[in-house]
C-alpha cells in the first residue's frame, strides 16, 4: 500500500470519528468541541456556560459560548483554578458554581465576570438544582440545601450518609432523585423526617448523571468499565419496566440537562480535534408536558398581593392549584379555581403550580404576599 493511500485511509477514519456517521451516533449533534474536560453545563439566554475540570491540577476553568454560533470560539472566563469547578446552576441572572469547598456566584448582568465566594463549608458539590429559592446540593456524602433569598445563605442537611457519594440530583414535583453508586434513590422534600427510598438499583454501571423530564428519568450508563456506552431512560411511574436506550454515545456523559425540548450532555472522549471534551445535543425533540402549560402564558394578578389573586389564561377546565412556601411545604391546594384568597398567609414568597388531570404541569411561578 502506498503512502498516499495510507494517508487517504487515515483521513477517512478521522472523518468518521469527527462526524459520527454511524447509525449508533446518528441522533447526536456535536454542539461544541475542544473543551478541556467539561463537567456541568447551564443555559442563560443564548449562552451555554460550562465548568472545565482540566486534565491536570490547577487547570480548572469556566467557559461560555453562543449556542447560535457553535462554530465560533468560546470564552474562558476563569482559568488555572486550583479548586476546580464541578457543578453549575442558574437562577434569574446569577450563575452558581460548585467548587471543591464552596459555592461561588457570578452576577451575569455585570460587564465583568466577577466570582464571589458565596456559600462556604460545602464539601465537593457535584450537582446543583434549584427549587424556588432553595439551591439543593449533592455533597460528598449528603444532600443539603441553601436558601439564596437569605443575605448570608448557609447549608441545611436534607439527608446524610449517602454512600456511595451522590453524583447527580434532579427534582420532579416534591421529590428529589439522586444517584448513589449503581442506583437511583428518591427523598420527599415535604417530609419532616426525610428518608432515602430506592427507586431502581439494577443498573450495570455507576451513574454519573440524571435528568427528570415529565415522568421519565434520563441517565447515563457510561462509566469507565461500561460496554456500549449510552443514555437510557425509564418511566418513574413504573420504574421496574424495561430500560429504553435513548442514544448510544462515543464516550462518557458527566452532566445531562433538558433545555428547549432537547436533551444536552457534556462528555469526554473519544479524542476529537486533539481534546477529549465535547457538548452534545440529542437530535430527537423531547416535548415535555410542563412546556404545554408554560407556553400558554398563565398570568397571576395582582402580584404582589395583600389578599386575592386571579389566574388568567389557564387552558383547561379541570386543574389543581398548589401553593408552596419558601421551605417547599404545601400551604394551599384548590381545584378549578381562578380566584384564590391568600389573606390568611404570612407575608413572603410563595410558589404556585398548576397540575391538570391529563398529567400536564406548569412551571412554578412566584407569588409575593405583602401585609
Secondary structure by P-SEA (a helix, b strand, c coil): ccaaaaaaaaaaaaaaaacccccccccccccccccccccbbbbcccbbbbbbbcccccccbbbbbbcccccbbbbbcccccccccccccccccbbbbbcccbbbbbccccccccccccccccccccbbbbcccbbbbbcccccccccccccbbbbbbcccccccccccccccccbbbbbcccbbbbbbccccbbbbbbcccccccccccccccccbbbbbcccccccccbbbbbbcccccccccccccccccccbbbbcccccccccccccccccccbbbbcccccccaaaaaaaccccccccccccbbbbcccccccbbbbbbccccccccccccccccccccccbbbbbbbbbccccccccbbbbbbcc
